[in-house]
Amino acid sequence: MDMDALNAALERNEGGVSGMLDWLATTARRIRKGAPVGLPRVTLHLRNGHTVVGSIVDKRDDVRDPALVVLVHEPRGPADDLLWVRPDLVGAVVLHDAREPRVTAAPGEPSSPLALRRRAAEVAAQITELAGRAVRVDVADHPAAGAEAHLRAVGHGLALVASIVVAFASDDMARAALRERMTSLTLQSGATVETRRDGTAVVLTLPVDPVLWPTEEELRQRLEAVL
């Protein structure tokens, strides 16, 4: 593992064992909401000497009876067994394939800067037709490091915007807001999802961490809030 990958893995959880369990549970919840990543695979070393290999799918924070819910993996692969285990029984966690979350990208997402710019032009044409006025869609330059993560994040954002525009087509108020309050949309990558409007210029920031990517409904709500 190179240093960039190591630093990225460590930055996902700056705490200890409890922090890692919380991150895994949060990741699972994001996946259940639609984040396009695979469940991380872990080995839990329990204080009674047993080990469990699987994926954490939830964490129940009941004061009287807290539990981690684990999808148990058999040697041949994931099974249909769920295990409830108390978090305080976990003494150590091994995060397998720790380089980055496995992205399950949809077919057709841009795979190069040129493809990304072409996709942006297609989305601009969609918005322009819907708004009844010219709307420009720009893609910010990627940072010197992390070009692949930037491409992936912004490409996912463009796919969501395209779907949201289709939904706006049947919403008279949304179409009016686009026509009156947006002449340009710029997509960029960053640490967290953000939307802001300066006059008629809207800027959308997509997280480079795919676990934090917004769902279509979450992004639609954010866009509606700034329009």
Z-matrix of the N, CA and C atoms (Angstrom, degrees):
N
C 1 1.468
C 2 1.532 1 108.58
N 3 1.350 2 117.00 1 126.18
C 4 1.457 3 119.35 2 -179.96
C 5 1.528 4 109.66 3 -77.24
N 6 1.335 5 116.52 4 171.06
C 7 1.467 6 120.59 5 -173.22
C 8 1.525 7 112.48 6 -67.00
N 9 1.338 8 117.88 7 -36.04
C 10 1.464 9 119.76 8 178.32
C 11 1.515 10 110.82 9 -62.23
N 12 1.329 11 116.38 10 -44.96
C 13 1.463 12 120.65 11 179.24
C 14 1.520 13 110.70 12 -65.84
N 15 1.343 14 116.44 13 -39.28
C 16 1.467 15 120.11 14 178.97
C 17 1.519 16 110.59 15 -63.94
N 18 1.327 17 117.06 16 -46.08
C 19 1.470 18 120.23 17 179.59
C 20 1.527 19 111.40 18 -61.74
N 21 1.341 20 116.43 19 -41.24
C 22 1.461 21 119.91 20 179.61
C 23 1.523 22 110.59 21 -63.01
N 24 1.335 23 116.78 22 -40.61
C 25 1.465 24 120.71 23 179.44
C 26 1.524 25 110.90 24 -65.46
N 27 1.326 26 117.09 25 -40.45
C 28 1.461 27 120.51 26 -178.80
C 29 1.524 28 111.70 27 -71.24
N 30 1.334 29 116.66 28 -32.34
C 31 1.466 30 120.12 29 -178.99
C 32 1.520 31 112.52 30 -70.22
N 33 1.336 32 117.11 31 -22.34
C 34 1.464 33 119.06 32 178.81
C 35 1.519 34 111.24 33 -65.68
N 36 1.315 35 116.59 34 -29.68
C 37 1.461 36 120.67 35 178.46
C 38 1.516 37 108.54 36 -143.37
N 39 1.328 38 115.59 37 109.17
C 40 1.463 39 120.01 38 -178.65
C 41 1.520 40 111.53 39 -95.75
N 42 1.346 41 117.23 40 5.91
C 43 1.453 42 121.37 41 178.75
C 44 1.516 43 110.85 42 -100.97
N 45 1.332 44 115.34 43 -157.08
C 46 1.456 45 121.28 44 -179.90
C 47 1.513 46 111.71 45 -102.72
N 48 1.330 47 115.50 46 -142.93
C 49 1.461 48 120.83 47 -177.43
C 50 1.529 49 111.03 48 -62.42
N 51 1.343 50 116.38 49 -45.21
C 52 1.475 51 119.16 50 179.71
C 53 1.516 52 111.55 51 -62.66
N 54 1.337 53 115.81 52 -39.65
C 55 1.460 54 119.58 53 178.25
C 56 1.517 55 111.82 54 -63.58
N 57 1.329 56 116.68 55 -39.27
C 58 1.464 57 120.16 56 178.27
C 59 1.527 58 110.96 57 -65.72
N 60 1.330 59 116.88 58 -40.99
C 61 1.468 60 119.74 59 178.19
C 62 1.527 61 110.59 60 -63.27
N 63 1.338 62 116.69 61 -39.21
C 64 1.472 63 120.24 62 177.38
C 65 1.520 64 110.66 63 -64.54
N 66 1.348 65 117.32 64 -43.00
C 67 1.462 66 120.63 65 179.66
C 68 1.524 67 110.98 66 -62.94
N 69 1.323 68 116.73 67 -41.86
C 70 1.466 69 120.58 68 179.26
C 71 1.527 70 110.82 69 -63.29
N 72 1.335 71 116.76 70 -40.89
C 73 1.464 72 120.20 71 179.14
C 74 1.518 73 111.21 72 -67.44
N 75 1.343 74 116.81 73 -41.40
C 76 1.464 75 120.69 74 177.74
C 77 1.528 76 110.72 75 -63.40
N 78 1.329 77 116.32 76 -41.58
C 79 1.456 78 120.81 77 177.48
C 80 1.526 79 111.04 78 -60.22
N 81 1.327 80 116.97 79 -43.69
C 82 1.462 81 120.88 80 179.60
C 83 1.521 82 111.46 81 -62.04
N 84 1.333 83 116.23 82 -39.30
C 85 1.472 84 119.27 83 179.21
C 86 1.521 85 110.55 84 -66.33
N 87 1.337 86 116.91 85 -39.76
C 88 1.466 87 120.01 86 177.93
C 89 1.537 88 110.36 87 -63.97
N 90 1.314 89 116.66 88 -38.45
C 91 1.464 90 120.92 89 179.47
C 92 1.521 91 109.93 90 -65.43
N 93 1.324 92 116.37 91 -40.55
C 94 1.471 93 119.28 92 179.36
C 95 1.523 94 110.82 93 -66.61
N 96 1.332 95 117.38 94 -24.99
C 97 1.465 96 121.26 95 176.67
C 98 1.527 97 112.51 96 -82.02
N 99 1.339 98 115.91 97 -12.66
C 100 1.456 99 118.32 98 177.17
C 101 1.518 100 116.08 99 126.97
N 102 1.330 101 118.92 100 1.10
C 103 1.472 102 119.86 101 177.89
C 104 1.529 103 109.04 102 -59.71
N 105 1.345 104 117.75 103 128.08
C 106 1.465 105 121.11 104 -173.30
C 107 1.526 106 113.81 105 -81.69
N 108 1.305 107 116.43 106 57.33
C 109 1.469 108 121.19 107 177.39
C 110 1.525 109 108.66 108 -131.20
N 111 1.312 110 115.08 109 156.43
C 112 1.450 111 119.79 110 177.58
C 113 1.525 112 111.35 111 -83.38
N 114 1.324 113 116.20 112 154.43
C 115 1.467 114 120.31 113 177.23
C 116 1.528 115 110.07 114 -64.42
N 117 1.341 116 118.73 115 128.38
C 118 1.466 117 120.29 116 176.73
C 119 1.531 118 110.88 117 -61.53
N 120 1.310 119 116.08 118 143.81
C 121 1.465 120 121.48 119 178.15
C 122 1.529 121 108.56 120 -99.27
N 123 1.330 122 116.08 121 132.73
C 124 1.458 123 120.80 122 -176.46
C 125 1.524 124 110.57 123 -134.73
N 126 1.309 125 114.59 124 160.40
C 127 1.466 126 121.51 125 166.84
C 128 1.517 127 107.22 126 -116.39
N 129 1.326 128 116.27 127 122.84
C 130 1.459 129 121.93 128 177.67
C 131 1.517 130 108.14 129 -98.58
N 132 1.334 131 116.16 130 123.29
C 133 1.460 132 121.65 131 175.32
C 134 1.523 133 107.42 132 -97.45
N 135 1.325 134 116.24 133 112.56
C 136 1.451 135 121.25 134 -176.38
C 137 1.525 136 110.73 135 -87.29
N 138 1.310 137 115.38 136 155.14
C 139 1.466 138 121.32 137 -176.27
C 140 1.527 139 112.39 138 -69.60
N 141 1.329 140 117.28 139 -14.99
C 142 1.468 141 120.00 140 177.44
C 143 1.526 142 112.41 141 -88.64
N 144 1.340 143 116.43 142 4.88
C 145 1.458 144 120.70 143 176.98
C 146 1.506 145 114.86 144 98.10
N 147 1.310 146 118.37 145 -11.28
C 148 1.461 147 121.67 146 179.77
C 149 1.528 148 110.41 147 -83.86
N 150 1.322 149 115.56 148 158.95
C 151 1.462 150 121.20 149 174.05
C 152 1.524 151 109.06 150 -126.23
N 153 1.317 152 114.96 151 150.10
C 154 1.463 153 121.70 152 178.57
C 155 1.519 154 107.81 153 -130.51
N 156 1.322 155 116.59 154 127.08
C 157 1.461 156 121.84 155 176.30
C 158 1.522 157 108.07 156 -107.29
N 159 1.323 158 116.44 157 127.24
C 160 1.458 159 119.44 158 -179.25
C 161 1.511 160 111.90 159 174.93
N 162 1.323 161 115.41 160 -156.34
C 163 1.468 162 122.32 161 179.81
C 164 1.522 163 108.66 162 -130.53
N 165 1.327 164 116.34 163 129.97
C 166 1.458 165 120.26 164 176.51
C 167 1.531 166 108.19 165 -73.96
N 168 1.324 167 116.13 166 127.53
C 169 1.466 168 120.37 167 -178.23
C 170 1.527 169 112.27 168 -111.96
N 171 1.344 170 117.27 169 -11.83
C 172 1.463 171 119.48 170 177.71
C 173 1.522 172 109.30 171 -169.79
N 174 1.329 173 114.81 172 162.89
C 175 1.467 174 121.50 173 175.63
C 176 1.520 175 106.91 174 -137.41
N 177 1.332 176 116.04 175 119.93
C 178 1.453 177 122.16 176 -179.28
C 179 1.523 178 108.54 177 -96.63
N 180 1.335 179 115.98 178 115.55
C 181 1.463 180 120.27 179 -174.35
C 182 1.524 181 112.28 180 -96.95
N 183 1.314 182 117.12 181 38.52
C 184 1.458 183 122.15 182 175.05
C 185 1.537 184 108.84 183 -66.11
N 186 1.331 185 117.32 184 124.76
C 187 1.467 186 121.21 185 -176.83
C 188 1.520 187 110.95 186 -58.11
N 189 1.321 188 116.79 187 -39.27
C 190 1.459 189 120.43 188 -176.60
C 191 1.522 190 112.89 189 -81.66
N 192 1.328 191 116.86 190 -28.23
C 193 1.465 192 118.69 191 -173.88
C 194 1.535 193 110.96 192 -149.08
N 195 1.343 194 117.96 193 65.95
C 196 1.468 195 120.26 194 -179.56
C 197 1.523 196 110.93 195 -68.18
N 198 1.333 197 115.73 196 152.93
C 199 1.463 198 119.18 197 -179.30
C 200 1.515 199 111.08 198 -157.84
N 201 1.333 200 114.73 199 146.76
C 202 1.453 201 122.09 200 165.72
C 203 1.522 202 107.11 201 -95.66
N 204 1.336 203 116.62 202 138.13
C 205 1.455 204 120.53 203 175.31
C 206 1.528 205 106.97 204 -105.03
N 207 1.327 206 115.97 205 120.09
C 208 1.462 207 121.54 206 -173.19
C 209 1.527 208 109.82 207 -118.33
N 210 1.341 209 115.91 208 128.48
C 211 1.458 210 121.31 209 169.95
C 212 1.522 211 106.81 210 -82.58
N 213 1.324 212 115.24 211 109.91
C 214 1.466 213 120.47 212 -172.74
C 215 1.523 214 110.21 213 -75.47
N 216 1.332 215 116.08 214 136.63
C 217 1.458 216 122.13 215 175.93
C 218 1.524 217 108.89 216 -101.61
N 219 1.302 218 115.70 217 131.60
C 220 1.452 219 121.46 218 172.48
C 221 1.526 220 108.65 219 -89.72
N 222 1.335 221 118.38 220 165.57
C 223 1.470 222 119.86 221 179.55
C 224 1.525 223 113.30 222 -54.94
N 225 1.335 224 116.77 223 -30.86
C 226 1.464 225 119.30 224 -178.95
C 227 1.525 226 112.52 225 -83.41
N 228 1.348 227 117.47 226 -7.06
C 229 1.455 228 121.26 227 -179.52
C 230 1.509 229 111.60 228 136.40
N 231 1.366 230 117.32 229 -175.20
C 232 1.462 231 120.87 230 -179.28
C 233 1.523 232 111.57 231 -57.56
N 234 1.318 233 116.29 232 140.47
C 235 1.461 234 122.56 233 177.79
C 236 1.524 235 108.38 234 -111.09
N 237 1.317 236 116.08 235 -169.66
C 238 1.459 237 121.00 236 178.67
C 239 1.525 238 111.12 237 -106.49
N 240 1.324 239 116.55 238 20.27
C 241 1.464 240 120.57 239 -177.18
C 242 1.526 241 110.26 240 -95.14
N 243 1.332 242 116.42 241 132.12
C 244 1.458 243 122.55 242 174.08
C 245 1.522 244 108.98 243 -110.09
N 246 1.318 245 114.79 244 136.72
C 247 1.462 246 121.26 245 179.76
C 248 1.519 247 109.54 246 -119.60
N 249 1.325 248 116.82 247 131.73
C 250 1.459 249 122.34 248 172.76
C 251 1.526 250 107.49 249 -101.98
N 252 1.334 251 117.28 250 123.08
C 253 1.457 252 121.01 251 -178.58
C 254 1.519 253 109.21 252 -135.55
N 255 1.327 254 116.27 253 142.33
C 256 1.460 255 119.97 254 179.77
C 257 1.535 256 109.79 255 -69.60
N 258 1.328 257 117.99 256 133.55
C 259 1.473 258 120.30 257 -178.95
C 260 1.529 259 113.06 258 -58.80
N 261 1.338 260 117.21 259 -33.06
C 262 1.470 261 118.45 260 -177.11
C 263 1.529 262 112.28 261 -72.95
N 264 1.336 263 117.78 262 -6.31
C 265 1.463 264 120.71 263 175.37
C 266 1.524 265 112.14 264 -85.27
N 267 1.342 266 116.61 265 -10.94
C 268 1.472 267 120.72 266 -177.34
C 269 1.525 268 109.16 267 -87.69
N 270 1.334 269 116.04 268 117.90
C 271 1.457 270 120.25 269 -179.79
C 272 1.516 271 113.53 270 -97.01
N 273 1.336 272 116.86 271 -25.54
C 274 1.465 273 121.00 272 -178.96
C 275 1.524 274 109.22 273 -154.84
N 276 1.344 275 115.08 274 152.94
C 277 1.464 276 121.25 275 179.91
C 278 1.526 277 108.52 276 -130.54
N 279 1.323 278 116.33 277 129.75
C 280 1.460 279 121.45 278 170.97
C 281 1.527 280 107.11 279 -104.71
N 282 1.331 281 116.62 280 120.28
C 283 1.456 282 121.77 281 176.25
C 284 1.522 283 108.09 282 -95.82
N 285 1.321 284 116.73 283 109.90
C 286 1.458 285 121.08 284 -178.50
C 287 1.532 286 110.10 285 -79.88
N 288 1.319 287 115.86 286 153.36
C 289 1.474 288 121.06 287 179.91
C 290 1.522 289 109.67 288 49.32
N 291 1.327 290 115.86 289 53.68
C 292 1.469 291 121.68 290 -170.03
C 293 1.520 292 114.01 291 -77.06
N 294 1.319 293 117.81 292 -4.07
C 295 1.473 294 120.11 293 -174.82
C 296 1.528 295 111.15 294 -56.78
N 297 1.335 296 118.48 295 -49.29
C 298 1.455 297 122.06 296 178.37
C 299 1.523 298 108.68 297 -167.54
N 300 1.326 299 118.01 298 157.62
C 301 1.465 300 119.52 299 176.01
C 302 1.524 301 110.57 300 -60.38
N 303 1.329 302 115.97 301 142.68
C 304 1.464 303 121.12 302 -179.47
C 305 1.524 304 109.33 303 -78.35
N 306 1.334 305 115.56 304 112.34
C 307 1.463 306 120.79 305 -176.74
C 308 1.521 307 109.48 306 -82.88
N 309 1.322 308 115.74 307 130.74
C 310 1.457 309 121.18 308 175.98
C 311 1.521 310 108.00 309 -103.24
N 312 1.331 311 116.07 310 67.72
C 313 1.468 312 121.94 311 -173.96
C 314 1.517 313 111.07 312 -64.76
N 315 1.322 314 114.34 313 145.69
C 316 1.458 315 119.82 314 178.44
C 317 1.520 316 109.73 315 -73.67
N 318 1.339 317 118.18 316 144.18
C 319 1.464 318 120.23 317 176.58
C 320 1.529 319 110.50 318 -58.99
N 321 1.328 320 115.04 319 141.86
C 322 1.458 321 118.50 320 177.19
C 323 1.510 322 114.41 321 94.78
N 324 1.351 323 118.47 322 -6.76
C 325 1.456 324 118.92 323 177.07
C 326 1.526 325 108.87 324 -69.56
N 327 1.344 326 118.28 325 145.12
C 328 1.465 327 121.29 326 -176.65
C 329 1.522 328 112.37 327 -54.77
N 330 1.325 329 115.28 328 137.14
C 331 1.465 330 119.91 329 -177.54
C 332 1.522 331 112.64 330 -115.64
N 333 1.350 332 117.30 331 4.60
C 334 1.461 333 121.42 332 179.61
C 335 1.523 334 108.14 333 -152.95
N 336 1.344 335 118.15 334 160.27
C 337 1.467 336 120.17 335 177.49
C 338 1.527 337 112.80 336 -56.32
N 339 1.345 338 117.43 337 -38.15
C 340 1.460 339 120.07 338 179.24
C 341 1.535 340 110.66 339 -65.57
N 342 1.329 341 116.15 340 -44.36
C 343 1.465 342 119.81 341 178.61
C 344 1.527 343 110.56 342 -63.15
N 345 1.324 344 116.43 343 -34.19
C 346 1.462 345 120.59 344 178.60
C 347 1.529 346 110.68 345 -65.59
N 348 1.346 347 117.12 346 -43.63
C 349 1.458 348 120.63 347 179.18
C 350 1.533 349 111.12 348 -65.81
N 351 1.321 350 116.02 349 -38.07
C 352 1.468 351 119.21 350 177.05
C 353 1.520 352 111.00 351 -64.09
N 354 1.328 353 116.25 352 -41.48
C 355 1.463 354 119.86 353 178.91
C 356 1.518 355 110.15 354 -65.06
N 357 1.328 356 117.66 355 -38.59
C 358 1.469 357 121.29 356 177.74
C 359 1.525 358 110.41 357 -61.43
N 360 1.327 359 117.29 358 -39.65
C 361 1.467 360 121.05 359 179.05
C 362 1.528 361 110.43 360 -65.45
N 363 1.339 362 116.99 361 -37.63
C 364 1.465 363 120.45 362 178.06
C 365 1.522 364 111.01 363 -64.95
N 366 1.337 365 116.40 364 -43.09
C 367 1.462 366 120.55 365 179.79
C 368 1.531 367 109.87 366 -66.24
N 369 1.344 368 116.95 367 -38.49
C 370 1.463 369 120.39 368 177.59
C 371 1.526 370 110.62 369 -60.19
N 372 1.330 371 117.14 370 -39.95
C 373 1.464 372 120.99 371 178.78
C 374 1.528 373 110.37 372 -64.97
N 375 1.333 374 116.87 373 -38.87
C 376 1.460 375 120.90 374 177.53
C 377 1.528 376 111.21 375 -61.28
N 378 1.342 377 115.32 376 -48.50
C 379 1.459 378 120.07 377 -177.45
C 380 1.523 379 110.65 378 -66.83
N 381 1.321 380 116.24 379 -40.61
C 382 1.469 381 120.81 380 179.46
C 383 1.528 382 111.11 381 -59.52
N 384 1.321 383 116.21 382 -44.71
C 385 1.467 384 120.08 383 179.21
C 386 1.522 385 110.80 384 -63.66
N 387 1.340 386 116.04 385 -40.67
C 388 1.463 387 119.99 386 -178.35
C 389 1.527 388 111.65 387 -69.66
N 390 1.346 389 116.49 388 -42.48
C 391 1.461 390 120.74 389 -175.51
C 392 1.524 391 112.76 390 -79.14
N 393 1.330 392 116.86 391 -22.40
C 394 1.456 393 119.56 392 -177.33
C 395 1.507 394 112.47 393 76.52
N 396 1.319 395 117.33 394 19.16
C 397 1.470 396 123.04 395 175.83
C 398 1.525 397 107.84 396 -154.22
N 399 1.316 398 115.99 397 160.02
C 400 1.463 399 119.95 398 -177.20
C 401 1.520 400 111.07 399 -68.17
N 402 1.330 401 116.27 400 127.92
C 403 1.461 402 122.60 401 175.60
C 404 1.523 403 107.54 402 -128.53
N 405 1.319 404 116.55 403 125.41
C 406 1.461 405 121.82 404 -178.98
C 407 1.532 406 109.99 405 -93.67
N 408 1.317 407 116.81 406 138.50
C 409 1.458 408 122.14 407 175.10
C 410 1.517 409 108.04 408 -118.02
N 411 1.323 410 116.21 409 118.40
C 412 1.461 411 121.94 410 -177.82
C 413 1.525 412 110.51 411 -114.92
N 414 1.325 413 114.62 412 154.16
C 415 1.463 414 121.64 413 175.12
C 416 1.519 415 107.74 414 -117.27
N 417 1.321 416 116.43 415 121.77
C 418 1.463 417 120.18 416 -179.68
C 419 1.527 418 110.15 417 -66.94
N 420 1.321 419 115.49 418 151.52
C 421 1.464 420 119.72 419 176.47
C 422 1.518 421 109.79 420 -63.68
N 423 1.326 422 114.90 421 146.02
C 424 1.465 423 118.71 422 178.63
C 425 1.518 424 109.93 423 -79.92
N 426 1.341 425 116.94 424 154.96
C 427 1.470 426 119.48 425 175.88
C 428 1.520 427 110.32 426 -66.45
N 429 1.321 428 115.48 427 163.81
C 430 1.465 429 120.00 428 -178.02
C 431 1.523 430 111.02 429 -57.82
N 432 1.341 431 115.73 430 -38.95
C 433 1.461 432 120.70 431 176.31
C 434 1.523 433 108.17 432 -104.28
N 435 1.305 434 116.21 433 150.52
C 436 1.454 435 119.69 434 175.65
C 437 1.511 436 113.98 435 81.92
N 438 1.349 437 117.74 436 28.70
C 439 1.463 438 120.66 437 -178.25
C 440 1.523 439 111.17 438 -61.65
N 441 1.319 440 117.02 439 -40.37
C 442 1.466 441 120.56 440 -178.19
C 443 1.524 442 111.04 441 -65.34
N 444 1.338 443 116.40 442 -43.47
C 445 1.465 444 120.39 443 179.49
C 446 1.525 445 110.80 444 -64.73
N 447 1.336 446 116.68 445 -38.32
C 448 1.470 447 121.67 446 177.71
C 449 1.533 448 110.28 447 -62.91
N 450 1.316 449 116.23 448 -47.31
C 451 1.459 450 121.45 449 -179.37
C 452 1.518 451 110.69 450 -59.51
N 453 1.309 452 115.66 451 -42.80
C 454 1.466 453 121.10 452 -178.19
C 455 1.526 454 111.25 453 -67.23
N 456 1.336 455 116.30 454 -44.05
C 457 1.466 456 120.48 455 -177.60
C 458 1.529 457 111.40 456 -66.97
N 459 1.320 458 116.64 457 -47.16
C 460 1.461 459 120.15 458 -178.06
C 461 1.531 460 110.35 459 -69.14
N 462 1.323 461 117.29 460 -36.28
C 463 1.459 462 120.03 461 176.80
C 464 1.516 463 111.46 462 -61.90
N 465 1.325 464 116.09 463 -41.20
C 466 1.471 465 120.04 464 177.04
C 467 1.523 466 109.86 465 -64.82
N 468 1.329 467 117.22 466 -40.29
C 469 1.459 468 120.68 467 178.93
C 470 1.517 469 112.10 468 -62.11
N 471 1.334 470 116.64 469 -41.33
C 472 1.470 471 120.02 470 178.21
C 473 1.526 472 111.24 471 -62.89
N 474 1.339 473 116.45 472 -38.81
C 475 1.464 474 120.00 473 178.94
C 476 1.526 475 110.37 474 -63.60
N 477 1.327 476 117.05 475 -40.27
C 478 1.471 477 120.46 476 178.53
C 479 1.521 478 110.72 477 -66.58
N 480 1.341 479 116.64 478 -44.35
C 481 1.471 480 120.09 479 -179.36
C 482 1.527 481 110.17 480 -60.60
N 483 1.333 482 117.03 481 -40.72
C 484 1.464 483 120.46 482 179.46
C 485 1.529 484 110.72 483 -60.39
N 486 1.326 485 116.83 484 -41.85
C 487 1.468 486 120.67 485 178.83
C 488 1.522 487 111.34 486 -67.68
N 489 1.334 488 116.30 487 -38.69
C 490 1.466 489 120.45 488 -179.78
C 491 1.527 490 110.47 489 -66.04
N 492 1.321 491 116.86 490 -38.25
C 493 1.470 492 120.47 491 178.76
C 494 1.524 493 110.04 492 -60.76
N 495 1.330 494 117.30 493 -40.18
C 496 1.459 495 120.80 494 177.53
C 497 1.527 496 110.18 495 -60.71
N 498 1.329 497 116.34 496 -41.85
C 499 1.464 498 120.31 497 179.08
C 500 1.528 499 111.36 498 -66.83
N 501 1.340 500 116.86 499 -35.38
C 502 1.465 501 121.27 500 179.42
C 503 1.533 502 111.98 501 -66.17
N 504 1.328 503 116.64 502 -21.59
C 505 1.470 504 120.07 503 -174.98
C 506 1.524 505 111.85 504 -59.89
N 507 1.337 506 117.48 505 -28.33
C 508 1.467 507 120.51 506 -178.68
C 509 1.525 508 112.15 507 -100.47
N 510 1.323 509 116.36 508 13.62
C 511 1.468 510 121.18 509 -176.75
C 512 1.535 511 108.30 510 -120.67
N 513 1.326 512 116.72 511 104.60
C 514 1.465 513 120.78 512 -177.16
C 515 1.522 514 112.66 513 -60.15
N 516 1.339 515 117.16 514 -39.86
C 517 1.464 516 120.30 515 -179.30
C 518 1.524 517 111.06 516 -67.05
N 519 1.330 518 116.65 517 -39.01
C 520 1.467 519 120.12 518 179.13
C 521 1.525 520 110.70 519 -65.38
N 522 1.335 521 116.70 520 -42.32
C 523 1.463 522 119.70 521 178.69
C 524 1.525 523 110.95 522 -62.93
N 525 1.333 524 116.70 523 -40.69
C 526 1.466 525 120.17 524 179.31
C 527 1.526 526 110.78 525 -64.37
N 528 1.354 527 116.29 526 -39.53
C 529 1.463 528 120.26 527 179.89
C 530 1.525 529 110.61 528 -64.57
N 531 1.321 530 116.71 529 -41.44
C 532 1.466 531 120.03 530 177.43
C 533 1.524 532 110.51 531 -61.83
N 534 1.307 533 116.95 532 -43.91
C 535 1.464 534 121.80 533 -176.78
C 536 1.530 535 111.74 534 -65.65
N 537 1.325 536 116.32 535 -38.40
C 538 1.461 537 120.26 536 -172.84
C 539 1.528 538 113.38 537 -92.24
N 540 1.335 539 118.01 538 -25.85
C 541 1.469 540 119.19 539 -168.04
C 542 1.516 541 115.58 540 -122.64
N 543 1.335 542 118.70 541 2.63
C 544 1.460 543 118.74 542 -179.76
C 545 1.518 544 111.10 543 -141.28
N 546 1.337 545 115.72 544 120.83
C 547 1.460 546 120.82 545 173.24
C 548 1.530 547 111.45 546 -113.59
N 549 1.331 548 116.24 547 -13.00
C 550 1.463 549 118.93 548 177.53
C 551 1.528 550 109.50 549 -151.46
N 552 1.334 551 114.93 550 149.15
C 553 1.460 552 122.95 551 176.16
C 554 1.518 553 107.52 552 -131.90
N 555 1.330 554 116.23 553 121.79
C 556 1.463 555 121.11 554 178.42
C 557 1.519 556 108.97 555 -113.08
N 558 1.327 557 116.94 556 129.26
C 559 1.454 558 121.81 557 177.09
C 560 1.519 559 109.22 558 -107.54
N 561 1.326 560 115.20 559 134.28
C 562 1.453 561 121.36 560 178.66
C 563 1.523 562 108.94 561 -141.85
N 564 1.324 563 116.21 562 169.53
C 565 1.460 564 120.29 563 178.66
C 566 1.520 565 109.99 564 -108.23
N 567 1.323 566 115.47 565 155.54
C 568 1.459 567 121.15 566 -179.24
C 569 1.510 568 110.31 567 -165.69
N 570 1.329 569 116.02 568 -161.71
C 571 1.463 570 120.41 569 -177.70
C 572 1.526 571 112.40 570 -83.73
N 573 1.338 572 116.66 571 -33.07
C 574 1.461 573 120.95 572 -176.85
C 575 1.521 574 109.43 573 -136.10
N 576 1.331 575 116.05 574 166.18
C 577 1.462 576 119.87 575 177.32
C 578 1.524 577 108.90 576 -80.41
N 579 1.328 578 115.66 577 132.30
C 580 1.468 579 121.43 578 179.63
C 581 1.520 580 108.94 579 -144.84
N 582 1.318 581 116.13 580 146.74
C 583 1.462 582 121.20 581 171.73
C 584 1.524 583 107.54 582 -132.80
N 585 1.323 584 116.29 583 138.44
C 586 1.465 585 119.87 584 176.93
C 587 1.529 586 108.63 585 -149.47
N 588 1.328 587 115.02 586 155.31
C 589 1.458 588 120.58 587 178.81
C 590 1.515 589 108.91 588 -128.63
N 591 1.326 590 115.81 589 129.22
C 592 1.454 591 122.17 590 175.83
C 593 1.531 592 106.75 591 -118.57
N 594 1.327 593 116.68 592 99.91
C 595 1.453 594 120.07 593 -172.77
C 596 1.520 595 109.65 594 69.27
N 597 1.330 596 116.31 595 -115.36
C 598 1.467 597 120.04 596 177.43
C 599 1.532 598 111.23 597 -110.43
N 600 1.332 599 116.22 598 13.74
C 601 1.464 600 120.98 599 178.30
C 602 1.526 601 109.14 600 -102.32
N 603 1.322 602 116.21 601 119.99
C 604 1.465 603 121.88 602 179.89
C 605 1.523 604 108.80 603 -105.78
N 606 1.337 605 115.91 604 134.62
C 607 1.469 606 121.70 605 178.33
C 608 1.531 607 108.31 606 -118.88
N 609 1.313 608 115.03 607 128.11
C 610 1.463 609 121.50 608 179.37
C 611 1.522 610 108.82 609 -117.08
N 612 1.331 611 115.97 610 122.64
C 613 1.462 612 121.65 611 178.16
C 614 1.523 613 109.18 612 -106.36
N 615 1.337 614 115.95 613 126.33
C 616 1.461 615 122.24 614 179.31
C 617 1.521 616 109.60 615 -106.88
N 618 1.330 617 118.85 616 134.86
C 619 1.464 618 120.46 617 178.85
C 620 1.526 619 111.52 618 -66.29
N 621 1.323 620 116.17 619 142.16
C 622 1.464 621 119.09 620 175.87
C 623 1.524 622 110.84 621 -73.18
N 624 1.333 623 116.82 622 -24.40
C 625 1.467 624 120.68 623 177.45
C 626 1.527 625 108.08 624 -79.02
N 627 1.331 626 118.89 625 113.85
C 628 1.466 627 120.47 626 -176.35
C 629 1.526 628 114.10 627 -62.70
N 630 1.324 629 116.75 628 -22.20
C 631 1.466 630 119.21 629 177.10
C 632 1.523 631 110.53 630 -62.36
N 633 1.341 632 116.74 631 -28.85
C 634 1.464 633 121.56 632 -176.70
C 635 1.521 634 113.01 633 -94.44
N 636 1.329 635 117.84 634 0.02
C 637 1.457 636 119.14 635 179.27
C 638 1.522 637 110.63 636 -58.06
N 639 1.318 638 118.05 637 136.77
C 640 1.468 639 119.77 638 179.17
C 641 1.521 640 111.16 639 -73.37
N 642 1.323 641 115.41 640 153.70
C 643 1.458 642 119.74 641 171.05
C 644 1.524 643 108.21 642 -77.19
N 645 1.318 644 116.06 643 170.01
C 646 1.462 645 119.47 644 178.32
C 647 1.523 646 111.09 645 -60.25
N 648 1.328 647 117.45 646 -41.99
C 649 1.468 648 120.61 647 -179.27
C 650 1.523 649 111.05 648 -66.69
N 651 1.342 650 117.30 649 -40.60
C 652 1.460 651 120.31 650 178.83
C 653 1.525 652 111.16 651 -63.30
N 654 1.334 653 116.69 652 -41.88
C 655 1.461 654 119.55 653 -179.20
C 656 1.524 655 110.85 654 -70.54
N 657 1.307 656 116.55 655 -37.44
C 658 1.473 657 119.06 656 177.42
C 659 1.522 658 110.83 657 -60.70
N 660 1.322 659 116.89 658 -43.01
C 661 1.468 660 120.30 659 178.58
C 662 1.518 661 111.58 660 -62.03
N 663 1.338 662 116.28 661 -38.49
C 664 1.470 663 120.13 662 179.94
C 665 1.532 664 110.55 663 -67.98
N 666 1.323 665 116.81 664 -42.28
C 667 1.462 666 119.76 665 179.22
C 668 1.525 667 110.97 666 -65.28
N 669 1.317 668 116.31 667 -42.61
C 670 1.466 669 119.65 668 178.74
C 671 1.521 670 110.88 669 -62.02
N 672 1.339 671 116.91 670 -34.02
C 673 1.468 672 120.66 671 -178.54
C 674 1.528 673 112.16 672 -66.81
N 675 1.347 674 117.30 673 -33.44
C 676 1.472 675 119.06 674 -179.15
C 677 1.522 676 112.35 675 -90.51
N 678 1.327 677 116.79 676 -13.67
C 679 1.461 678 119.50 677 178.03
C 680 1.523 679 110.95 678 -92.89
